[in-house]
Amino acid sequence: MTLKTNIRAMKKTLVLIAAAGLTFAAQPALAEGQAHALRDGGFSFEGPFGSFDRNQLQRGYKVYREVCSSCHSMNLMHFRTLAEPGGPFFDAHQASPAENRFVKALAKEVQIADIDTETGEPVMRDGTAADRFPSPYPNATAAAAANGGAAPPDLSVMAKAREGGANYIYSLLTGYSAVPVGLQIRPGQHYNTYMAGDLTPFMPEGAHVPPGGFIAMPAPLAAGQVTYDDGTVASVDQMARDVAAYIGWASDPRQVQRKQTGVGVLIFLFIFAGITYLSYRRIWKGVAH
């Protein structure tokens, strides 16, 4: 009886230790605070059979070029990628993405820092389709100094780097709201209902803690900030949805091709499995069990 009693006591102790460990492990997640559930952008490229809306990508690129690129870089994106299959400026009649006239014109509008091959001196030259998007700042230190100490993140793979992907970007851009009553906010900080954070220390004791958190970036979009070539009304919601789609494409430009390949492979495996089953039935037909 003594042995059984000791075993039961040990079991209870282990259960209590495990429960305490789970509670301790859960504390950091709770301390992060709560944010609103992400908005659904209704993007056409979501799902296994989704594809990008070319017009939306063109609008999104324009928002990035005229608004976002003044602070955010896209160091992994080349101009020629814009003209690849599935891209916003793909032209099936062009021999190659690098020969796309429209993309070559876009690249030529920017100045690229380079080295003169004859003198070795630094020079500025017109961009080409083979160049990467230029960064708005020479380095991260300069970027932080120009933005109150917080360097704007690179957007090349932002849709993959954040849970929720394009929906996260869309929600964040439309999540700026009036500062809740009682919330202590410092200069250079902005309230966003979709930004994760714990606002408890910045609210009066016992007051309701609002959802969301602080973000260093001020609201970047304003109605009518860009003029769309296709006549679409440039509301904040529309621009946020378009640029989120563009960043989603830029984070994985070959997403649609991979989906199509995957569907083809699944169809092949399904047909192969059927042939294998029919062959099995034919070979073993009439064999006594």
HUVEN-V230415 format. One record per pair of residues at least 12 apart in sequence whose ideal C-beta (glycine too) atoms are under 7 Angstrom apart, sorted by the first residue. I is the first residue (numbers start at 0). J is the second residue. D is the distance in Angstrom with one decimal. If there is no record, write none. Layout:
i=I j=J d=D
i=I j=J d=D
This chain:
i=30 j=197 d=5.6
i=31 j=195 d=5.5
i=31 j=197 d=6.1
i=32 j=195 d=6.3
i=32 j=196 d=4.9
i=32 j=197 d=3.7
i=32 j=198 d=6.1
i=32 j=212 d=6.1
i=33 j=210 d=5.3
i=34 j=192 d=6.7
i=34 j=193 d=5.2
i=34 j=194 d=6.1
i=34 j=195 d=5.0
i=34 j=210 d=5.5
i=34 j=211 d=5.2
i=34 j=212 d=6.7
i=35 j=192 d=4.9
i=35 j=193 d=5.5
i=35 j=210 d=5.3
i=35 j=211 d=6.8
i=37 j=163 d=4.7
i=37 j=166 d=4.7
i=37 j=167 d=5.8
i=37 j=170 d=4.6
i=37 j=193 d=6.7
i=38 j=166 d=6.4
i=38 j=169 d=6.1
i=38 j=170 d=4.5
i=38 j=173 d=6.8
i=39 j=166 d=6.2
i=40 j=165 d=6.0
i=40 j=166 d=5.3
i=40 j=169 d=4.3
i=40 j=240 d=5.2
i=40 j=243 d=6.0
i=42 j=165 d=5.6
i=42 j=244 d=5.7
i=42 j=247 d=6.8
i=44 j=247 d=6.6
i=44 j=254 d=6.7
i=47 j=258 d=5.9
i=47 j=262 d=6.9
i=50 j=255 d=5.1
i=51 j=85 d=6.1
i=51 j=244 d=7.0
i=51 j=248 d=5.4
i=51 j=255 d=6.4
i=53 j=87 d=6.1
i=54 j=229 d=6.0
i=55 j=241 d=5.4
i=55 j=244 d=5.0
i=56 j=87 d=3.6
i=56 j=244 d=6.3
i=56 j=245 d=5.4
i=56 j=248 d=5.6
i=57 j=87 d=4.5
i=58 j=227 d=5.4
i=58 j=231 d=6.3
i=58 j=241 d=4.1
i=59 j=241 d=4.0
i=59 j=242 d=4.6
i=59 j=244 d=5.1
i=59 j=245 d=2.7
i=60 j=81 d=7.0
i=60 j=87 d=5.2
i=60 j=245 d=5.3
i=61 j=225 d=5.7
i=61 j=227 d=6.9
i=62 j=225 d=5.8
i=62 j=238 d=5.0
i=62 j=241 d=5.7
i=62 j=242 d=4.0
i=63 j=242 d=5.6
i=63 j=245 d=5.8
i=65 j=225 d=5.2
i=66 j=219 d=5.8
i=66 j=220 d=6.7
i=66 j=224 d=6.2
i=66 j=225 d=6.8
i=67 j=154 d=6.8
i=67 j=219 d=6.8
i=67 j=242 d=6.5
i=68 j=135 d=6.4
i=69 j=135 d=5.8
i=70 j=135 d=6.0
i=70 j=146 d=6.7
i=70 j=151 d=4.4
i=71 j=151 d=4.8
i=71 j=152 d=6.9
i=71 j=153 d=6.8
i=71 j=154 d=4.8
i=72 j=132 d=6.9
i=72 j=134 d=4.0
i=72 j=135 d=6.3
i=72 j=153 d=4.9
i=73 j=132 d=4.4
i=73 j=153 d=6.6
i=73 j=154 d=5.3
i=73 j=155 d=4.9
i=73 j=249 d=6.5
i=74 j=131 d=6.2
i=74 j=134 d=6.2
i=74 j=153 d=5.4
i=74 j=155 d=5.8
i=75 j=155 d=3.7
i=75 j=156 d=6.8
i=76 j=131 d=6.5
i=76 j=132 d=4.9
i=76 j=155 d=5.8
i=76 j=249 d=5.6
i=77 j=129 d=6.6
i=77 j=130 d=6.7
i=77 j=131 d=5.4
i=78 j=102 d=5.4
i=78 j=105 d=6.2
i=78 j=106 d=4.1
i=78 j=126 d=6.7
i=78 j=128 d=4.8
i=78 j=130 d=6.0
i=79 j=96 d=4.3
i=79 j=97 d=4.8
i=79 j=102 d=6.4
i=79 j=128 d=4.3
i=79 j=129 d=6.1
i=80 j=252 d=5.6
i=81 j=102 d=5.2
i=82 j=96 d=3.8
i=82 j=99 d=3.6
i=82 j=102 d=4.5
i=83 j=96 d=4.8
i=83 j=252 d=6.3
i=85 j=252 d=6.5
i=85 j=255 d=5.0
i=85 j=256 d=6.7
i=86 j=252 d=6.4
i=88 j=101 d=5.2
i=88 j=102 d=5.4
i=96 j=128 d=6.9
i=97 j=128 d=4.5
i=97 j=129 d=6.1
i=99 j=128 d=6.8
i=102 j=128 d=5.3
i=103 j=128 d=5.2
i=106 j=126 d=3.9
i=106 j=127 d=5.4
i=106 j=128 d=5.3
i=106 j=130 d=6.0
i=107 j=125 d=4.8
i=107 j=126 d=5.9
i=109 j=126 d=4.4
i=109 j=133 d=5.3
i=110 j=123 d=4.6
i=110 j=125 d=7.0
i=111 j=123 d=7.0
i=111 j=124 d=5.6
i=111 j=126 d=4.8
i=111 j=130 d=5.3
i=111 j=133 d=6.0
i=146 j=215 d=6.8
i=147 j=187 d=4.3
i=147 j=215 d=6.3
i=149 j=215 d=3.8
i=151 j=216 d=6.9
i=154 j=246 d=5.5
i=155 j=249 d=6.5
i=156 j=250 d=4.7
i=157 j=246 d=5.5
i=157 j=250 d=6.4
i=158 j=246 d=5.2
i=158 j=247 d=4.3
i=158 j=250 d=3.9
i=159 j=250 d=4.7
i=159 j=251 d=6.6
i=164 j=247 d=6.0
i=165 j=243 d=4.4
i=165 j=244 d=6.0
i=165 j=246 d=6.7
i=165 j=247 d=3.6
i=168 j=243 d=4.1
i=168 j=246 d=5.6
i=169 j=239 d=5.2
i=169 j=240 d=5.5
i=169 j=243 d=3.9
i=170 j=193 d=4.3
i=171 j=191 d=6.4
i=171 j=193 d=5.1
i=171 j=194 d=6.7
i=172 j=219 d=7.0
i=172 j=220 d=6.0
i=172 j=239 d=3.8
i=172 j=243 d=6.9
i=173 j=235 d=6.4
i=173 j=236 d=5.9
i=173 j=239 d=4.9
i=174 j=191 d=4.5
i=174 j=192 d=4.7
i=174 j=193 d=3.7
i=174 j=194 d=6.9
i=174 j=211 d=6.9
i=175 j=189 d=6.5
i=175 j=191 d=5.6
i=175 j=218 d=4.1
i=176 j=190 d=6.0
i=176 j=192 d=5.3
i=178 j=190 d=5.0
i=179 j=209 d=4.4
i=181 j=202 d=5.6
i=181 j=203 d=5.0
i=181 j=206 d=5.3
i=182 j=198 d=6.5
i=182 j=201 d=5.7
i=182 j=202 d=6.0
i=182 j=209 d=6.8
i=183 j=201 d=4.4
i=184 j=213 d=6.9
i=187 j=215 d=6.3
i=188 j=213 d=4.4
i=188 j=215 d=6.7
i=189 j=213 d=6.8
i=189 j=214 d=5.3
i=189 j=216 d=6.9
i=189 j=217 d=5.4
i=190 j=211 d=6.3
i=190 j=213 d=6.7
i=191 j=211 d=5.4
i=191 j=212 d=6.8
i=191 j=214 d=4.7
i=192 j=210 d=5.6
i=192 j=211 d=3.9
i=193 j=211 d=6.4
i=194 j=211 d=5.3
i=194 j=212 d=4.0
i=194 j=213 d=6.7
i=194 j=214 d=4.8
i=195 j=212 d=5.6
i=196 j=211 d=6.8
i=196 j=212 d=2.1
i=196 j=213 d=5.9
i=198 j=212 d=6.4
i=220 j=235 d=4.8
i=220 j=238 d=5.2
i=220 j=239 d=6.1
i=221 j=235 d=6.8
i=222 j=234 d=5.5
i=222 j=235 d=5.7
i=224 j=238 d=6.7
i=225 j=238 d=6.6
